[in-house]
């Protein structure tokens, strides 16, 4: 594991947050960020993005399940979405919003 101090970048255009592999991200002030470069950034998605408002990539070790032998590091994308609510946020509203976005294994 590597501890990284993240930098901030704004995407030049909208990016899918459902991508299964890292794609290059063109940013307004930091140039084009490849998969390795993205490990050091939290990236604000362009306005109007259909899903995530910001995303970042995390490198985690992958292991073979049968022998516990290390195979290869894997880069995964974490995504965050912000929502403005006018009323007090209660548990029911939180649970409803979370269920819309979380996958089953995050339960």
Buried (B, 14 or more C-beta within 10 A) or exposed (E): EEEEEEEEBBBBEBBBBEEEEBEEBEBEEBEEBEBEBBBBBBBBBBEEBEBBBBBBBEBEEEEEEEEEEEEEEEBEBEBEBEEEEEEEEEEEEEEEBEEEEEEEEEE
